[in-house]
Amino acid sequence: MDRIDPRDMRAGDPDRERVAEILREAAGEGRLDLDELEERLERTYRAKTFRELDAVVADLPTELPLPVPAGATSPAPLEELTLTAMMSDVERTGDWQVPPRIVVSPKMGNVKLDFRQARPSSRVVEIEVKGGTGNLVLIPQAGWAVDTDDLRTGWGAIKNKRGGDPAPDGVLIRVTGGIGMGTLVARNAYFYEKG
């Protein structure tokens, strides 16, 4: 019996939901208008295979992982993550892979990076900020530290409550670039934030 290409395997509801999330994020970033979003969501929920799901988002950049069928090889680790908040908020929370470099653009929206359950791929995470009027919130794990010495403020502000040196097994988050007219906040989690 011939072996089927993993991309031609049947996709499930969780795979379709992951692609729908990618489409919603793209619409929030202005990459899709509402008609395109609706049309692509219809194609997503009708898709039967991973190949059909890939085609729906093939022309969109995304930080979210695409669904991978069982038996397929895992994608290479992400080396850089780019997040742009344009008239909407962008968050990374829960269990997510942290690449060594993140480029954040809080143009007219806010970006929140919650590292409490994140899996870092290196002991130093470089975050370059290309600020506008939005804010950047960092919530590091216990034992992590945030270095903002090389971050320019413009009309913005820096509120770093997680400075200093990381623990021996911790991670240093080094923030560079410029915050523009927004605010960078590095803090512990609030009691009402799950995690």
C-alpha positions as CSV (number, residue, x, y, z in Angstrom):
1,M,0.0,0.0,0.0
2,D,1.3,3.4,-1.0
3,R,2.0,5.8,1.9
4,I,-0.1,9.0,1.9
5,D,1.5,12.4,2.0
6,P,0.9,13.8,5.6
7,R,-0.5,17.0,4.1
8,D,-3.3,15.0,2.5
9,M,-4.4,13.5,5.8
10,R,-7.7,14.5,7.3
11,A,-7.7,17.6,9.5
12,G,-9.8,17.8,12.6
13,D,-11.8,20.6,14.4
14,P,-8.8,21.7,16.5
15,D,-6.7,22.1,13.3
16,R,-9.5,24.2,11.7
17,E,-9.7,26.4,14.9
18,R,-6.0,27.1,14.8
19,V,-6.2,28.3,11.2
20,A,-9.3,30.4,12.1
21,E,-7.3,32.1,14.8
22,I,-4.5,32.9,12.3
23,L,-7.1,34.5,10.0
24,R,-8.6,36.5,12.8
25,E,-5.2,37.8,13.9
26,A,-4.4,38.7,10.2
27,A,-7.7,40.7,10.0
28,G,-6.9,42.5,13.2
29,E,-3.5,43.5,11.7
30,G,-5.3,44.9,8.6
31,R,-4.0,42.1,6.3
32,L,-7.5,40.9,5.4
33,D,-10.7,43.0,5.1
34,L,-13.9,41.6,6.5
35,D,-15.1,40.1,3.2
36,E,-11.8,38.2,2.8
37,L,-11.9,37.1,6.4
38,E,-15.5,35.7,6.0
39,E,-14.6,33.9,2.7
40,R,-11.4,32.3,4.2
41,L,-13.2,31.3,7.4
42,E,-15.8,29.5,5.2
43,R,-13.0,27.7,3.4
44,T,-11.4,26.8,6.7
45,Y,-14.4,25.2,8.2
46,R,-15.1,23.3,4.9
47,A,-11.5,22.1,4.6
48,K,-11.0,18.3,4.9
49,T,-7.2,18.0,4.7
50,F,-4.1,19.8,6.1
51,R,-3.2,20.8,2.5
52,E,-6.5,22.6,2.1
53,L,-5.9,24.4,5.5
54,D,-2.4,25.4,4.4
55,A,-3.8,27.0,1.2
56,V,-6.1,29.2,3.2
57,V,-3.2,31.0,5.0
58,A,-0.3,30.4,2.5
59,D,0.0,34.2,1.8
60,L,-0.2,35.3,5.4
61,P,2.7,35.8,7.9
62,T,2.0,34.3,11.2
63,E,3.6,33.7,14.6
64,L,1.1,30.9,15.4
65,P,2.1,27.4,14.5
66,L,0.3,25.8,11.6
67,P,-1.4,22.5,12.3
68,V,0.9,19.5,11.7
69,P,-0.5,16.1,10.9
70,A,0.6,13.1,13.0
71,G,3.7,11.5,11.4
72,A,4.9,14.7,9.7
73,T,8.2,16.2,10.7
74,S,8.0,19.1,13.2
75,P,9.0,22.5,11.9
76,A,12.3,24.0,12.8
77,P,12.4,26.1,16.0
78,L,11.3,29.7,15.5
79,E,14.3,32.1,15.5
80,E,12.4,35.3,15.5
81,L,8.9,36.4,16.3
82,T,7.4,39.6,15.0
83,L,4.3,41.1,16.7
84,T,2.5,44.2,15.5
85,A,-0.4,45.7,17.4
86,M,-2.3,48.1,15.0
87,M,-5.6,49.3,16.4
88,S,-5.9,46.0,18.4
89,D,-4.1,44.2,21.2
90,V,-1.8,41.3,20.7
91,E,-1.0,38.8,23.5
92,R,1.2,35.7,24.0
93,T,0.2,33.8,27.1
94,G,0.1,30.2,28.3
95,D,2.4,27.6,26.9
96,W,4.4,29.1,24.0
97,Q,7.8,28.8,22.5
98,V,10.0,31.9,23.1
99,P,12.5,32.5,20.3
100,P,15.9,34.2,21.0
101,R,14.6,37.4,19.3
102,I,11.3,39.1,19.3
103,V,10.4,42.3,17.4
104,V,7.4,44.2,18.9
105,S,5.6,47.1,17.2
106,P,2.9,48.5,19.5
107,K,1.8,51.1,17.0
108,M,-1.7,51.9,18.0
109,G,-2.4,48.9,20.2
110,N,-0.9,47.1,23.1
111,V,1.3,44.0,23.3
112,K,1.4,41.7,26.3
113,L,4.0,39.0,26.6
114,D,3.3,36.6,29.5
115,F,6.3,34.4,30.0
116,R,5.1,32.5,33.1
117,Q,4.4,29.2,31.2
118,A,6.6,30.0,28.2
119,R,9.4,27.7,27.0
120,P,12.5,29.8,26.2
121,S,15.0,28.5,23.6
122,S,17.9,30.5,25.0
123,R,19.1,32.1,28.2
124,V,18.9,35.6,26.7
125,V,15.8,36.9,24.9
126,E,16.3,40.0,22.8
127,I,13.2,42.2,22.4
128,E,13.5,45.0,19.9
129,V,10.7,47.6,20.3
130,K,9.5,49.7,17.4
131,G,7.1,51.9,19.4
132,G,4.2,54.1,18.4
133,T,1.5,55.0,20.8
134,G,0.9,51.6,22.3
135,N,2.2,49.9,25.4
136,L,4.3,46.8,26.0
137,V,3.7,44.7,29.1
138,L,6.2,41.9,30.1
139,I,5.4,39.4,32.8
140,P,8.5,37.2,33.3
141,Q,8.7,33.9,35.2
142,A,10.2,33.8,38.7
143,G,13.9,34.0,38.5
144,W,13.9,36.0,35.2
145,A,15.1,39.6,34.9
146,V,14.4,42.4,32.4
147,D,17.2,44.8,31.2
148,T,15.8,48.1,29.8
149,D,19.1,50.1,29.8
150,D,19.2,50.3,26.0
151,L,15.6,51.2,25.5
152,R,14.9,54.8,24.3
153,T,11.7,56.4,25.6
154,G,10.9,59.4,23.5
155,W,7.7,60.7,25.1
156,G,7.0,57.3,26.7
157,A,7.9,55.8,30.0
158,I,9.6,52.7,31.4
159,K,8.3,51.0,34.5
160,N,10.6,48.1,35.1
161,K,9.8,46.2,38.4
162,R,11.8,43.2,37.3
163,G,15.3,44.6,36.8
164,G,18.5,43.2,38.2
165,D,20.2,39.9,37.4
166,P,18.4,36.6,36.6
167,A,18.7,33.6,38.9
168,P,21.3,31.0,37.8
169,D,18.7,29.0,35.9
170,G,16.7,32.1,34.8
171,V,16.5,34.1,31.6
172,L,17.6,37.7,30.9
173,I,15.1,39.6,28.7
174,R,17.1,42.4,27.1
175,V,14.9,45.2,25.7
176,T,16.2,47.6,23.0
177,G,14.8,50.0,20.4
178,G,12.3,52.8,21.3
179,I,9.0,52.8,23.1
180,G,7.8,55.9,21.3
181,M,4.8,57.5,23.1
182,G,3.8,54.4,24.9
183,T,4.9,52.7,28.1
184,L,6.9,49.6,28.8
185,V,5.8,47.8,32.0
186,A,7.8,44.8,33.3
187,R,6.0,43.4,36.3
188,N,4.8,40.4,38.3
189,A,1.4,38.9,37.5
190,Y,-1.6,40.4,39.2
191,F,-3.6,38.1,41.5
192,Y,-6.5,37.9,39.0
193,E,-4.4,36.9,36.0
194,K,-4.6,33.1,35.5
195,G,-1.4,31.2,35.1
